[in-house]
Every structure is written in C-alpha cells, then in structure tokens.
Amino acid sequence: MLRQITILLFLVTSIWSQSSLDILNAPNNAQAAALGITNNPIIKPTRILTHPARQLDLSVWNWVADIQGGIIGLELDNSYFGFRTMQIGNIEYRGDIPTEDPLSTFGYALFNTGASYSQAIGSVIVGAGVEYLYERTLNASANGLSLNMAAAFNYSESILFSAGISHLGTSQELEEERTSFPTELWLEMEWKLPKIKLQTEFTSGEVPLTMAATYPVLDLLEVLASVQIATAGEDISILPSAGFVANWDNFKLGYSLYQLTHTLGPRHFISIYWNY
C-alpha cells in the first residue's frame, strides 16, 4: 500500500523539486518570500542579532488546489521560536485494479518547529538552531531532527557577511528507513546603500544563487524583489519573486508572490508583524 502512496505523493513532492523535507527551506514570511532568501532565524540564527526585531509574526500562504501552510514566529532578545505547517488535502488512493472512484481520499500534513539562540563574541556573531519535523500520511508517520549553525561579521557599517550550514540531520522515512535532510552550506552578503539594500546568497543546494533588493518608499512602505537561479539536473530555471511590506505604528503587513514563473504558478504569502 505504501508503494501506491509513494507514487501519489510523487506528484505532490515534485512541487518542492526535492522532497517533502523542502518545507524546511520554505520562506517563513512574506518579506522572506519576496526576497527569495531564507531569512528564518532558526536556519540563520545570527539574524537574531544582525537584524534585531522584537516581534511576533503570523503568516499564511496558499498554492495550487488544497496546498496551503501557516507560520508563527516569535523573536526575543537572543532567541527565536517558530512553528510551521503545510497541509495537502484530497489525495486519492487507488489500488492496482483501475476503478472509477478512489478507494479513499486522505490528507498529507507536515509540521516543523524549532528554536535558535545567537550570541556576540567580540566582533563575530555566532548562533545555533534546532528543528523538529513531523510528517503524516494515510497510515504512516515520520519524524526527524536537524541542526543549523551560522556565523556573521560586519565588514563595515554597510557590508555584512554571514555563512553557515543548515539542516544537518536525519529523518525517518514513512516506512522504517532513514533519509538525510537537505543539508546545505550557504554564504550571504548584504550591502546597505543610501536608498536601497542589496543581498546575494550562494548555497550548495538546488538554488545556488539568489539576488535580492529592498527599496524603502518613505518610512511607510518597502518594495522587495528577487531572482533565484535554480538547478534541477541539467535544467536551469530563473524564478523571480516580488512583494511589499507596509508599516504603521507597531504593526506591519506584508504580501508577496513567491517564484512567479514556477511551473505550478506562484505561492501567495500574507504576513502580519507585531513589534513589541
């Protein structure tokens, strides 16, 4: 039976270009989605101090048919806590003998939660984060644990370098075997110019290069855009993303379209941020 489930899930997991574990690299809010760069402080724990923001953010996103997700993130002084979920509904299960109606329908759920901590040691900032992943299908489940480590250095007031390793761990398969997490090495450079902020990220994964820009419009609005260069085998894809973040008092509202030229269309992200 798991063989048939695996075939069905192939159609779903192909959306992520690697596997269902790619929920670990999904953007954590509308701002990150527009930039195309993983700004999750669990994956990049140094961001807690290099981009301090005592805030609570709530995000939802929607993609084709019944695929949607939600994210909650809470940032404190030196620590961050986050929870993410992805739900896929109405997957049909069919046996070896063709039938007009499926034998049953079921949903596919993934839950990802974690925490991170960062500390300044002289002029260098170091941090670590840990994540727990749980996935559930028709009659099987799996869980896993991964570790993220990073370091950051301010070369000058306008140039920031950060680097690290993400998703160092393993997870159970839906049967009894174990599978490696999508471990990646990453390097990010950020330039703060008078009227614009530029970011470039290099990774060892299937999105080896991302270039992003943030342009503030007065003090009320930020316009964000990015281009990801993705590879899958010998194929190379160019995936742009764009969005905005509006500010007022202690609240922010963000909206973005992630990977506009994706085969299945863009993902829609909506986020609300509360600065306390």
Secondary structure, DSSP 8 states (H G I E B T S, - for coil): -HHHHHHHHHHHHGGGSS-GGGGGGS-SSHHHHHHTS---TTTSTTHHHHS---EEEEEEEEETTTEEEEEEEEE-SSEEEEEEEEEEEEEEE--SS--SS-SEEEEEEEEEEEEEEEEEETTEEEEEEEEEEEEE-SS-EEEEEEEEEEEEEESSSSEEEEEEEEEEEEEE-SSS-EEE---EEEEEEEEE-SS-EEEEEEESSS--EEEEEEEEETTTEEEEEEEEEEEETTEEEEEEEEEEEEEETTEEEEEEEE-TT-TT--EEEEEEEEE-
